[in-house]
Amino acid sequence: YQLNGGMQNRYITGSDSAAMSFGYYDTTKLPIYDYLHANGAPKYVIADHFFQAAFGGSFLNHQFLIAAAPPAFSGTGSTRTVLDASGFPRGASGTGCSGPYPLYSSTSCVFDGNTTQACPGVGGLACGDYAVNTVLPWYQPTSTGFANKIRPIDDTTTPMNIGDLMSNAAVSWAYYGGGWDNAAGIVGGRGWTNGNGPTCSDPEGPAAGAPADGDGLHAGWPYCPHYSYQQHHYPFAYFLRYAPGTDDRATHLLDEQDFFWAASNGQLPSVSFVKPLGSENEHPGYASEPNGSNHLVDLIQAVMKGPQAGNTLIVVTYDEFGGQWDHASPPGQGNNLAAHDQWGPGTRIPALLVARSFVRSGVDHTYLDTLSIMRTIEQQWNLGDLGHRDATVNSLANAVSKGRP
């Protein structure tokens, strides 16, 4: 809706925050800018045509990051998105809501459901049984008070995400998540801060005094999520291969503190995904901007000060742009025919490549999206592909070449 065929002119009418969708930060005042322009800093490349993989929010774009597709999920009729003729979410029939614009009707009338619209739906837009907004994983860590939980996606026989492809090819990898040990009950892990029980003791854990299953956040000790832990930011937890008790889960789903340890000790795997806690991920509305921006620099410095800095490429990007306005038309909109499908790409997002091996900084104008990260991994280790989108999207090769001699 907001993209409007590449005209990029519906961001205010398609947002319940109205003109705030045009807000921005002065990049030169961010800690990452100071770090990259200090003496001795590594060189970097900005990818200025890098787009979020899918039309949607954090849940969907985390799934595309690792699986290049939305998960199948039937849910219930009440979870379906209802769209008007222009493709904007609206209230279901009988709710008394009319009109597509939040500016002219109550925002409670905007019903953006967990699953795609029913088929047949508004022409040209995805329909069927797919999860496109937040549903939670079946296993802990999950929300015990959340109704829409998806059963584990069975990837035990057919690879369905980039982790499966890497594991099958013996490529070492890990997904390091902020707060994972506390949320997943990994007592004694490097990120564990909740003592020996029988209750969660970290003051930044579940709401104080809330009954263990009553606040919709946790099931009680040893599942002690940080107050800003967000289950849908840990996409591998939705797949059966990484269920609790499996070797794959123990090997590949780790805490962010494990990342800092591995970086300083030269023990990083071939591929690392790092996702900070909500309070440190720069998300508008609930994250601290100083904490998030400073944390980003801490993550980069952890690699640059470690023994593997010389052969490591760091890719910094974001899951989605949150409905903020941008003038650049994504692939698939208007006359832009770069790689796309019915799911995206969506709005442009920041993307930064940093490497000690770069000899110069630069800007790459290649059309890229979140799946370009997956494509780069696939090509580096000859892993094949998962489907059409990751097979056709550009890799980061051109961007990397901008930093080379």
Summary of the structure (lengths in Angstrom):
residues: 405
radius of gyration: 21.1
end to end distance: 42.2
largest distance: 63.3
contacts: 1280
relative contact order: 0.19
helix: 28%
strand: 14%
